[in-house]
Amino acid sequence: MNEDTGFHVNYANIITEKSLLSVTRLLAGDMSKNPYMTVGDFFKNITDGDLDTLGKIIDKGEQHKNFEDIMLISMMLAAAEGCGPSHIDQYVSHFNQFSMFVACEALFRKGIVKLYRENMSFGEDLKDAIIVEKLDENN
């Protein structure tokens, strides 16, 4: 449990909660077995369908019935990197970063940008690292 915010992620509850997306439940299952995962590995392994679903949820925002999935996924991935939030503002920051990562991955899969998944992180050490680059017109 995080002392400042009072929030923590209960993987067992996420795994069994049928109202959550399968991608959320699968991530919780993976995290319960191995609590370390990079953001880049998460995106490398999700399906196009899951990526599209996450993008639609982010676009609709809090009105979407699965909005909490976005919050949970961003919380789990941040915790997996050892970047769990120490205050509520960091939850918002992690959500915004995750939303950006979803958009970047979608553009990469459409062949619009070059993506550096190894730089996708909630950590301060990579906050200035390049995540995407526009492809040259020759590519």
Secondary structure, DSSP 8 states (H G I E B T S, - for coil): --TTT-----HHHHHH-TTS-HHHHHHHHHHHH-----HHHHHHHS-HHHHHHHHHHHHHGGGSTTHHHHHHHHHHHHHHTT---SSHHHHHHHHHHHHHHHHHHHHHHTTSEEE-GGG--SSGGGTTS--EEE--TT-
